[in-house]
Amino acid sequence: MKTLNKSKGKKGQIVIDILIFAVILFTFGIVVILGHKILVEYQSSVNSTFSSAAQNVMQQGVNTNENMDFLFAFIIVGMLIVTIITSFMIRSHPIFFILSLIVLIISIILAAIMSNIFTAITQTPELINDTARFTIIPAVEDKLPLFVLIFAALSIIILYAKSRSSG
């Protein structure tokens, strides 16, 4: 019976996936807050020309956008679960540990840069009120390097601490 070996060629790439994770979180946070700004501005500028049914739809759109804060938390938990499962599935040689540490350091530096960019964008006078409507997104983006470190440390520990007979 043949087994599928999907981990072939993926050795040592889990830390690069962590960097992609940071980029996804950064992009999602910016898009949600800018989307909220656009929705609220559009709603207030054309609210008088809408019928009451259209105004209700616009308000539901704003409410849905504000609920993206909880979706953000769900995405983080889902990515953590996928990262852990992927780390268990991939067989890796210990020689990749040093490379993983180098990529981890680079990932943390880039996550710190993304965190600072997020703060600079969302603390502008135009977006500060919209950012205040969200709690989870700014909190996670503020601590993005810590999240990258935790995710990468978990995956590296799982990836390289497995016994040679189990993987």
CYANA upper distance limits for C-alpha pairs under 8 A (distance plus 0.5 A):
  7 SER  CA     11 LYS  CA      7.76
  7 SER  CA     89 MET  CA      7.42
  7 SER  CA     90 ILE  CA      5.66
  7 SER  CA     91 ARG  CA      7.44
  8 LYS  CA     90 ILE  CA      8.49
 10 LYS  CA     14 ILE  CA      8.16
 10 LYS  CA     90 ILE  CA      7.57
 11 LYS  CA     90 ILE  CA      7.22
 11 LYS  CA     91 ARG  CA      7.18
 11 LYS  CA     92 SER  CA      5.66
 11 LYS  CA     93 HIS  CA      8.02
 11 LYS  CA     96 PHE  CA      8.11
 12 GLY  CA     92 SER  CA      7.12
 12 GLY  CA     96 PHE  CA      6.22
 12 GLY  CA     97 PHE  CA      8.09
 12 GLY  CA     99 LEU  CA      8.10
 12 GLY  CA    100 SER  CA      6.86
 13 GLN  CA     17 ASP  CA      6.94
 14 ILE  CA     18 ILE  CA      7.02
 14 ILE  CA     83 THR  CA      8.16
 14 ILE  CA     86 THR  CA      8.35
 14 ILE  CA     87 SER  CA      7.56
 14 ILE  CA    152 ALA  CA      8.49
 14 ILE  CA    155 SER  CA      7.64
 15 VAL  CA     19 LEU  CA      7.20
 15 VAL  CA    100 SER  CA      6.65
 15 VAL  CA    103 VAL  CA      7.09
 15 VAL  CA    104 LEU  CA      6.79
 15 VAL  CA    152 ALA  CA      6.49
 15 VAL  CA    155 SER  CA      8.11
 15 VAL  CA    156 ILE  CA      8.13
 16 ILE  CA     20 ILE  CA      6.99
 16 ILE  CA    103 VAL  CA      7.49
 16 ILE  CA    107 SER  CA      8.37
 17 ASP  CA     21 PHE  CA      6.63
 18 ILE  CA     22 ALA  CA      6.87
 18 ILE  CA    107 SER  CA      8.09
 18 ILE  CA    148 VAL  CA      7.03
 18 ILE  CA    151 PHE  CA      7.45
 18 ILE  CA    152 ALA  CA      6.78
 19 LEU  CA     23 VAL  CA      6.88
 19 LEU  CA    107 SER  CA      5.97
 19 LEU  CA    111 ALA  CA      8.24
 19 LEU  CA    148 VAL  CA      8.00
 20 ILE  CA     24 ILE  CA      6.66
 21 PHE  CA     25 LEU  CA      6.78
 21 PHE  CA     79 MET  CA      8.06
 22 ALA  CA     26 PHE  CA      6.61
 22 ALA  CA    111 ALA  CA      6.83
 22 ALA  CA    144 LEU  CA      7.68
 22 ALA  CA    148 VAL  CA      7.23
 23 VAL  CA     27 THR  CA      6.52
 23 VAL  CA    111 ALA  CA      8.44
 23 VAL  CA    114 MET  CA      8.43
 24 ILE  CA     28 PHE  CA      6.46
 25 LEU  CA     29 GLY  CA      6.59
 25 LEU  CA     72 PHE  CA      8.32
 25 LEU  CA    141 GLU  CA      8.19
 26 PHE  CA     30 ILE  CA      6.84
 26 PHE  CA    114 MET  CA      7.19
 26 PHE  CA    115 SER  CA      8.09
 26 PHE  CA    118 PHE  CA      7.76
 26 PHE  CA    141 GLU  CA      7.34
 27 THR  CA     31 VAL  CA      6.56
 28 PHE  CA     32 VAL  CA      6.57
 28 PHE  CA     72 PHE  CA      8.30
 29 GLY  CA     33 ILE  CA      6.81
 29 GLY  CA     72 PHE  CA      8.37
 29 GLY  CA    137 ILE  CA      6.51
 29 GLY  CA    138 PRO  CA      8.28
 29 GLY  CA    141 GLU  CA      8.09
 30 ILE  CA     34 LEU  CA      6.53
 30 ILE  CA    118 PHE  CA      7.52
 31 VAL  CA     35 GLY  CA      6.24
 32 VAL  CA     36 HIS  CA      6.61
 32 VAL  CA     65 ASN  CA      7.39
 32 VAL  CA     68 MET  CA      7.53
 33 ILE  CA     37 LYS  CA      6.83
 33 ILE  CA    122 THR  CA      8.39
 33 ILE  CA    127 LEU  CA      8.26
 33 ILE  CA    130 ASP  CA      6.97
 33 ILE  CA    131 THR  CA      6.74
 34 LEU  CA     38 ILE  CA      6.74
 34 LEU  CA    127 LEU  CA      8.27
 35 GLY  CA     39 LEU  CA      6.60
 35 GLY  CA     65 ASN  CA      7.99
 36 HIS  CA     40 VAL  CA      6.57
 36 HIS  CA     62 VAL  CA      7.20
 36 HIS  CA     65 ASN  CA      6.67
 36 HIS  CA     66 GLU  CA      7.79
 36 HIS  CA    130 ASP  CA      7.16
 37 LYS  CA     41 GLU  CA      6.56
 37 LYS  CA    127 LEU  CA      7.50
 37 LYS  CA    130 ASP  CA      6.60
 38 ILE  CA     42 TYR  CA      6.49
 39 LEU  CA     43 GLN  CA      6.44
 39 LEU  CA     58 MET  CA      8.39
 39 LEU  CA     61 GLY  CA      8.07
 39 LEU  CA     62 VAL  CA      6.78
 40 VAL  CA     44 SER  CA      6.62
 40 VAL  CA     62 VAL  CA      7.33
 41 GLU  CA     45 SER  CA      6.61
 42 TYR  CA     46 VAL  CA      6.72
 42 TYR  CA     47 ASN  CA      8.44
 43 GLN  CA     47 ASN  CA      5.86
 43 GLN  CA     55 GLN  CA      8.37
 43 GLN  CA     58 MET  CA      6.95
 43 GLN  CA     59 GLN  CA      8.35
 46 VAL  CA     50 PHE  CA      7.21
 47 ASN  CA     55 GLN  CA      7.01
 50 PHE  CA     54 ALA  CA      6.07
 50 PHE  CA     55 GLN  CA      6.42
 51 SER  CA     55 GLN  CA      6.69
 52 SER  CA     56 ASN  CA      6.71
 53 ALA  CA     57 VAL  CA      6.87
 54 ALA  CA     58 MET  CA      6.73
 55 GLN  CA     59 GLN  CA      6.67
 56 ASN  CA     60 GLN  CA      6.66
 57 VAL  CA     61 GLY  CA      6.74
 58 MET  CA     62 VAL  CA      6.88
 59 GLN  CA     63 ASN  CA      6.66
 60 GLN  CA     64 THR  CA      6.48
 61 GLY  CA     65 ASN  CA      6.69
 62 VAL  CA     66 GLU  CA      6.77
 63 ASN  CA     67 ASN  CA      6.84
 64 THR  CA     68 MET  CA      7.22
 66 GLU  CA    133 ARG  CA      7.56
 66 GLU  CA    134 PHE  CA      7.36
 67 ASN  CA     71 LEU  CA      7.37
 68 MET  CA     72 PHE  CA      6.56
 69 ASP  CA     73 ALA  CA      7.25
 69 ASP  CA    134 PHE  CA      6.58
 69 ASP  CA    135 THR  CA      7.51
 69 ASP  CA    136 ILE  CA      6.25
 69 ASP  CA    137 ILE  CA      6.44
 70 PHE  CA     74 PHE  CA      6.83
 70 PHE  CA    136 ILE  CA      7.78
 71 LEU  CA     75 ILE  CA      6.61
 72 PHE  CA     76 ILE  CA      6.88
 72 PHE  CA    136 ILE  CA      7.93
 72 PHE  CA    137 ILE  CA      7.21
 73 ALA  CA     77 VAL  CA      6.89
 73 ALA  CA    136 ILE  CA      7.44
 73 ALA  CA    137 ILE  CA      8.43
 74 PHE  CA     78 GLY  CA      6.57
 75 ILE  CA     79 MET  CA      6.50
 76 ILE  CA     80 LEU  CA      6.66
 77 VAL  CA     81 ILE  CA      6.79
 78 GLY  CA     82 VAL  CA      6.70
 79 MET  CA     83 THR  CA      6.46
 80 LEU  CA     84 ILE  CA      6.71
 80 LEU  CA    151 PHE  CA      7.28
 81 ILE  CA     85 ILE  CA      6.70
 82 VAL  CA     86 THR  CA      6.43
 83 THR  CA     87 SER  CA      6.54
 83 THR  CA    151 PHE  CA      8.13
 83 THR  CA    155 SER  CA      7.10
 84 ILE  CA     88 PHE  CA      6.88
 84 ILE  CA    154 LEU  CA      7.83
 84 ILE  CA    155 SER  CA      6.55
 84 ILE  CA    158 ILE  CA      7.97
 85 ILE  CA     89 MET  CA      6.83
 86 THR  CA     90 ILE  CA      6.74
 87 SER  CA    155 SER  CA      6.04
 87 SER  CA    156 ILE  CA      8.18
 87 SER  CA    158 ILE  CA      6.49
 87 SER  CA    159 LEU  CA      5.63
 88 PHE  CA    158 ILE  CA      6.89
 88 PHE  CA    159 LEU  CA      6.84
 88 PHE  CA    167 GLY  CA      8.47
 89 MET  CA    167 GLY  CA      8.07
 90 ILE  CA    159 LEU  CA      7.56
 90 ILE  CA    167 GLY  CA      8.11
 91 ARG  CA    159 LEU  CA      7.77
 91 ARG  CA    167 GLY  CA      6.13
 92 SER  CA     96 PHE  CA      7.73
 92 SER  CA    159 LEU  CA      7.25
 92 SER  CA    160 TYR  CA      7.37
 93 HIS  CA     97 PHE  CA      8.37
 93 HIS  CA    160 TYR  CA      8.07
 94 PRO  CA    160 TYR  CA      6.75
 95 ILE  CA     99 LEU  CA      8.25
 96 PHE  CA    100 SER  CA      6.56
 97 PHE  CA    101 LEU  CA      6.76
 97 PHE  CA    156 ILE  CA      8.21
 97 PHE  CA    160 TYR  CA      7.69
 98 ILE  CA    102 ILE  CA      6.90
 99 LEU  CA    103 VAL  CA      6.72
100 SER  CA    104 LEU  CA      6.42
100 SER  CA    156 ILE  CA      8.06
101 LEU  CA    105 ILE  CA      6.74
102 ILE  CA    106 ILE  CA      6.89
103 VAL  CA    107 SER  CA      6.49
104 LEU  CA    108 ILE  CA      6.68
104 LEU  CA    149 LEU  CA      8.02
104 LEU  CA    152 ALA  CA      7.34
105 ILE  CA    109 ILE  CA      6.81
106 ILE  CA    110 LEU  CA      6.69
107 SER  CA    111 ALA  CA      6.48
107 SER  CA    148 VAL  CA      7.82
108 ILE  CA    112 ALA  CA      6.65
108 ILE  CA    145 PRO  CA      5.68
108 ILE  CA    146 LEU  CA      8.39
108 ILE  CA    148 VAL  CA      6.83
108 ILE  CA    149 LEU  CA      7.13
109 ILE  CA    113 ILE  CA      6.87
109 ILE  CA    145 PRO  CA      7.92
110 LEU  CA    114 MET  CA      6.69
111 ALA  CA    115 SER  CA      6.52
111 ALA  CA    144 LEU  CA      6.42
111 ALA  CA    145 PRO  CA      5.48
111 ALA  CA    148 VAL  CA      7.65
112 ALA  CA    116 ASN  CA      6.71
112 ALA  CA    144 LEU  CA      7.26
112 ALA  CA    145 PRO  CA      5.82
113 ILE  CA    117 ILE  CA      6.69
114 MET  CA    118 PHE  CA      6.58
114 MET  CA    144 LEU  CA      8.47
115 SER  CA    119 THR  CA      6.75
115 SER  CA    141 GLU  CA      6.01
115 SER  CA    142 ASP  CA      6.16
115 SER  CA    143 LYS  CA      7.75
115 SER  CA    144 LEU  CA      6.53
115 SER  CA    145 PRO  CA      8.02
116 ASN  CA    120 ALA  CA      6.60
116 ASN  CA    142 ASP  CA      8.22
117 ILE  CA    121 ILE  CA      6.61
118 PHE  CA    122 THR  CA      6.53
118 PHE  CA    141 GLU  CA      7.45
118 PHE  CA    142 ASP  CA      8.47
119 THR  CA    123 GLN  CA      6.32
119 THR  CA    141 GLU  CA      8.42
119 THR  CA    142 ASP  CA      7.67
120 ALA  CA    124 THR  CA      7.23
121 ILE  CA    127 LEU  CA      8.08
122 THR  CA    127 LEU  CA      5.86
122 THR  CA    128 ILE  CA      6.29
122 THR  CA    131 THR  CA      6.67
123 GLN  CA    127 LEU  CA      6.85
123 GLN  CA    128 ILE  CA      5.55
123 GLN  CA    131 THR  CA      8.31
124 THR  CA    128 ILE  CA      6.36
125 PRO  CA    129 ASN  CA      8.30
127 LEU  CA    131 THR  CA      6.56
128 ILE  CA    132 ALA  CA      6.73
129 ASN  CA    133 ARG  CA      7.38
130 ASP  CA    134 PHE  CA      8.04
131 THR  CA    138 PRO  CA      7.78
134 PHE  CA    138 PRO  CA      7.42
135 THR  CA    139 ALA  CA      6.85
136 ILE  CA    140 VAL  CA      6.60
137 ILE  CA    141 GLU  CA      6.53
138 PRO  CA    142 ASP  CA      6.38
139 ALA  CA    143 LYS  CA      7.02
140 VAL  CA    144 LEU  CA      6.25
140 VAL  CA    147 PHE  CA      8.18
143 LYS  CA    147 PHE  CA      6.98
144 LEU  CA    148 VAL  CA      6.68
145 PRO  CA    149 LEU  CA      6.62
146 LEU  CA    150 ILE  CA      6.65
147 PHE  CA    151 PHE  CA      6.57
148 VAL  CA    152 ALA  CA      6.40
149 LEU  CA    153 ALA  CA      6.30
150 ILE  CA    154 LEU  CA      6.58
151 PHE  CA    155 SER  CA      6.72
152 ALA  CA    156 ILE  CA      6.41
153 ALA  CA    157 ILE  CA      6.46
154 LEU  CA    158 ILE  CA      6.64
155 SER  CA    159 LEU  CA      6.26
156 ILE  CA    160 TYR  CA      6.43
156 ILE  CA    161 ALA  CA      8.41
157 ILE  CA    161 ALA  CA      5.93
158 ILE  CA    162 LYS  CA      6.71
162 LYS  CA    166 SER  CA      7.19
162 LYS  CA    167 GLY  CA      7.50
163 SER  CA    167 GLY  CA      7.48
